[in-house]
């Protein structure tokens, strides 16, 4: 059995954190023992414990916190860890140092597209402190190469979709019924962590323009995050507030997607390959998204989705109206998105690739 310790310093529960949990659970079937070290009170820690996964709280006061280094070492010994997979910034340093002190192999995951620091300390965490770097998109990988990280040690492994859970045969109607939305009304959704870089305010402004011309359309934001309260206030002040719903965090995402006519992701900045787009593709839901790095690897303009410039709510509204009015084109793009997922982005394929990386760093053939 291979033992992997995952570390995460984020307090949120978005795509990055859900991928960690899914990998931990999924690799158990391939003979892995996985554990998590995360900050006390974090949502990922609570979620892991609720799933019955091995999970430990570690206070992380900064990037290099001696108490955190000791805490990571204690957990590594208790778990008999052979590999560290560090996912966040604060934990990457402390856990990386702890792993090196104990002679563990280190994988450093990079889920975000923000440029890494180019000074010596920034290069060290992706250099001597790790054996492999796993990115969640090709664009993130290229950005790291451009910043001086050795190309040969970086591997892009986008998050895969569980196609048994996300599939076109998911029963329709339950999400709409719960919200009191009739089956005849166009429903456009955004499924995301609610924070500024994801562009939820862009989604609301686009909704207002669409509703002005398609009065029976309904827009729904599904997710939670630091910007949720601000968005709720924005919606309450909107002249279209009756047709824009802030639904909050939900676990029944397949049921949500099954009832959407369009899924939109108006992110402002590049990111990893987004799970929301892949999940929509897997369920043959038409997608409109920003044309930025990571997203445009799967929301391919004119092939699997309609894409618009980031931050442009008018362009987003126009693309949504085009999708609503041309159902044949929308269905064709959705079908192409489905084929893309089945060929390149399944959850099983992701697990197989991570299994190969872990065995490679351990020298197992």
Buried (B, 14 or more C-beta within 10 A) or exposed (E): EBBBBBBBBBBBBBBBBBBBBBBBBBBEEBEBBBBBBBBEEBBBBEBBBEEEBBBBBBEBEEBBBEEBBEBBBBBBEEBEBBBBBBBBBBBBBBBBBBBBEEEBBBBBBBBBBEEBBEEEEBBBBBBEBBBBBBBBBBBBBBBBEEBEBEEEBBBBBBBBBBBEEBBBEBEBEBBBEBBEBEEEBBBBBBBBBBBBBBBBBBBBBBBBBBBEEBEEBBBBBBBBBEBBEBBBEBBEEBEBBEBBBBBEEBEEBBBBBBBBBBBBBBBBBBBBBBBBBBBBBBBBBBBBBBBBBBBBBBBBEEEBBBBBEBBBBEBBBBBBBEBBEBEEBBEBBBBBBBEBBBEBBBBEBBBBBBBEBBBBBBEEE
